[in-house]
């Protein structure tokens, strides 16, 4: 991960257990989700260009 990475626009999950955000940590803007209890983050997208503005969808 880049030392100068930007992490933008965090959005809480409906259950309050995760945050979605976008970051340029790997060189392009991708969407990530982090488990707030464990602090473990994972990429949801890995594409060149801009992937951002994450939004949660209701389940059900």
PyMOL commands that place a pseudoatom at each C-alpha (Angstrom):
pseudoatom trace, name=CA, resn=UNK, resi=1, chain=A, elem=C, hetatm=0, pos=[0.000, 0.000, 0.000]
pseudoatom trace, name=CA, resn=UNK, resi=2, chain=A, elem=C, hetatm=0, pos=[1.293, 3.449, -0.820]
pseudoatom trace, name=CA, resn=UNK, resi=3, chain=A, elem=C, hetatm=0, pos=[2.388, 5.644, 2.095]
pseudoatom trace, name=CA, resn=UNK, resi=4, chain=A, elem=C, hetatm=0, pos=[0.673, 8.668, 0.579]
pseudoatom trace, name=CA, resn=UNK, resi=5, chain=A, elem=C, hetatm=0, pos=[-2.602, 6.886, -0.218]
pseudoatom trace, name=CA, resn=UNK, resi=6, chain=A, elem=C, hetatm=0, pos=[-5.859, 8.782, 0.069]
pseudoatom trace, name=CA, resn=UNK, resi=7, chain=A, elem=C, hetatm=0, pos=[-8.957, 7.174, 1.538]
pseudoatom trace, name=CA, resn=UNK, resi=8, chain=A, elem=C, hetatm=0, pos=[-12.191, 8.987, 0.781]
pseudoatom trace, name=CA, resn=UNK, resi=9, chain=A, elem=C, hetatm=0, pos=[-15.953, 9.038, 1.439]
pseudoatom trace, name=CA, resn=UNK, resi=10, chain=A, elem=C, hetatm=0, pos=[-16.439, 6.380, 4.139]
pseudoatom trace, name=CA, resn=UNK, resi=11, chain=A, elem=C, hetatm=0, pos=[-19.979, 5.000, 4.278]
pseudoatom trace, name=CA, resn=UNK, resi=12, chain=A, elem=C, hetatm=0, pos=[-21.332, 2.917, 7.171]
pseudoatom trace, name=CA, resn=UNK, resi=13, chain=A, elem=C, hetatm=0, pos=[-23.016, -0.370, 6.368]
pseudoatom trace, name=CA, resn=UNK, resi=14, chain=A, elem=C, hetatm=0, pos=[-26.669, -0.651, 7.438]
pseudoatom trace, name=CA, resn=UNK, resi=15, chain=A, elem=C, hetatm=0, pos=[-25.682, -2.952, 10.334]
pseudoatom trace, name=CA, resn=UNK, resi=16, chain=A, elem=C, hetatm=0, pos=[-22.837, -0.648, 11.458]
pseudoatom trace, name=CA, resn=UNK, resi=17, chain=A, elem=C, hetatm=0, pos=[-20.204, -3.392, 11.226]
pseudoatom trace, name=CA, resn=UNK, resi=18, chain=A, elem=C, hetatm=0, pos=[-18.383, -2.248, 8.083]
pseudoatom trace, name=CA, resn=UNK, resi=19, chain=A, elem=C, hetatm=0, pos=[-17.263, 0.865, 6.282]
pseudoatom trace, name=CA, resn=UNK, resi=20, chain=A, elem=C, hetatm=0, pos=[-17.017, 1.138, 2.512]
pseudoatom trace, name=CA, resn=UNK, resi=21, chain=A, elem=C, hetatm=0, pos=[-14.641, 3.739, 1.078]
pseudoatom trace, name=CA, resn=UNK, resi=22, chain=A, elem=C, hetatm=0, pos=[-12.510, 4.383, -1.953]
pseudoatom trace, name=CA, resn=UNK, resi=23, chain=A, elem=C, hetatm=0, pos=[-8.732, 4.665, -2.021]
pseudoatom trace, name=CA, resn=UNK, resi=24, chain=A, elem=C, hetatm=0, pos=[-5.844, 5.109, -4.419]
pseudoatom trace, name=CA, resn=UNK, resi=25, chain=A, elem=C, hetatm=0, pos=[-3.612, 2.846, -2.319]
pseudoatom trace, name=CA, resn=UNK, resi=26, chain=A, elem=C, hetatm=0, pos=[-2.807, 0.542, -5.249]
pseudoatom trace, name=CA, resn=UNK, resi=27, chain=A, elem=C, hetatm=0, pos=[-2.325, 3.277, -7.853]
pseudoatom trace, name=CA, resn=UNK, resi=28, chain=A, elem=C, hetatm=0, pos=[-5.893, 3.685, -9.122]
pseudoatom trace, name=CA, resn=UNK, resi=29, chain=A, elem=C, hetatm=0, pos=[-9.121, 4.503, -7.308]
pseudoatom trace, name=CA, resn=UNK, resi=30, chain=A, elem=C, hetatm=0, pos=[-10.800, 1.320, -6.057]
pseudoatom trace, name=CA, resn=UNK, resi=31, chain=A, elem=C, hetatm=0, pos=[-13.583, 0.546, -3.570]
pseudoatom trace, name=CA, resn=UNK, resi=32, chain=A, elem=C, hetatm=0, pos=[-12.682, -1.153, -0.291]
pseudoatom trace, name=CA, resn=UNK, resi=33, chain=A, elem=C, hetatm=0, pos=[-14.627, -2.421, 2.700]
pseudoatom trace, name=CA, resn=UNK, resi=34, chain=A, elem=C, hetatm=0, pos=[-13.238, -2.636, 6.229]
pseudoatom trace, name=CA, resn=UNK, resi=35, chain=A, elem=C, hetatm=0, pos=[-14.594, -4.669, 9.131]
pseudoatom trace, name=CA, resn=UNK, resi=36, chain=A, elem=C, hetatm=0, pos=[-14.617, -2.142, 11.983]
pseudoatom trace, name=CA, resn=UNK, resi=37, chain=A, elem=C, hetatm=0, pos=[-14.232, -4.809, 14.674]
pseudoatom trace, name=CA, resn=UNK, resi=38, chain=A, elem=C, hetatm=0, pos=[-11.135, -6.470, 13.209]
pseudoatom trace, name=CA, resn=UNK, resi=39, chain=A, elem=C, hetatm=0, pos=[-9.751, -3.597, 11.118]
pseudoatom trace, name=CA, resn=UNK, resi=40, chain=A, elem=C, hetatm=0, pos=[-9.326, -5.964, 8.173]
pseudoatom trace, name=CA, resn=UNK, resi=41, chain=A, elem=C, hetatm=0, pos=[-9.816, -4.226, 4.838]
pseudoatom trace, name=CA, resn=UNK, resi=42, chain=A, elem=C, hetatm=0, pos=[-10.335, -5.811, 1.421]
pseudoatom trace, name=CA, resn=UNK, resi=43, chain=A, elem=C, hetatm=0, pos=[-10.663, -4.466, -2.098]
pseudoatom trace, name=CA, resn=UNK, resi=44, chain=A, elem=C, hetatm=0, pos=[-14.028, -4.870, -3.821]
pseudoatom trace, name=CA, resn=UNK, resi=45, chain=A, elem=C, hetatm=0, pos=[-12.779, -3.524, -7.149]
pseudoatom trace, name=CA, resn=UNK, resi=46, chain=A, elem=C, hetatm=0, pos=[-9.427, -3.762, -8.925]
pseudoatom trace, name=CA, resn=UNK, resi=47, chain=A, elem=C, hetatm=0, pos=[-9.706, -1.939, -12.224]
pseudoatom trace, name=CA, resn=UNK, resi=48, chain=A, elem=C, hetatm=0, pos=[-7.801, 0.832, -13.945]
pseudoatom trace, name=CA, resn=UNK, resi=49, chain=A, elem=C, hetatm=0, pos=[-9.488, 4.201, -13.756]
pseudoatom trace, name=CA, resn=UNK, resi=50, chain=A, elem=C, hetatm=0, pos=[-11.893, 5.437, -11.125]
pseudoatom trace, name=CA, resn=UNK, resi=51, chain=A, elem=C, hetatm=0, pos=[-14.094, 3.211, -8.987]
pseudoatom trace, name=CA, resn=UNK, resi=52, chain=A, elem=C, hetatm=0, pos=[-15.579, 5.289, -6.222]
pseudoatom trace, name=CA, resn=UNK, resi=53, chain=A, elem=C, hetatm=0, pos=[-18.644, 6.664, -4.468]
pseudoatom trace, name=CA, resn=UNK, resi=54, chain=A, elem=C, hetatm=0, pos=[-19.537, 3.402, -2.662]
pseudoatom trace, name=CA, resn=UNK, resi=55, chain=A, elem=C, hetatm=0, pos=[-23.139, 3.015, -1.519]
pseudoatom trace, name=CA, resn=UNK, resi=56, chain=A, elem=C, hetatm=0, pos=[-24.838, 0.261, 0.445]
pseudoatom trace, name=CA, resn=UNK, resi=57, chain=A, elem=C, hetatm=0, pos=[-28.019, -1.329, -0.827]
pseudoatom trace, name=CA, resn=UNK, resi=58, chain=A, elem=C, hetatm=0, pos=[-30.781, -2.541, 1.485]
pseudoatom trace, name=CA, resn=UNK, resi=59, chain=A, elem=C, hetatm=0, pos=[-31.182, -6.298, 1.758]
pseudoatom trace, name=CA, resn=UNK, resi=60, chain=A, elem=C, hetatm=0, pos=[-34.376, -8.107, 1.915]
for i in range(1, 60): cmd.bond("trace and resi %d" % i, "trace and resi %d" % (i + 1))
show_as sticks, trace
zoom trace
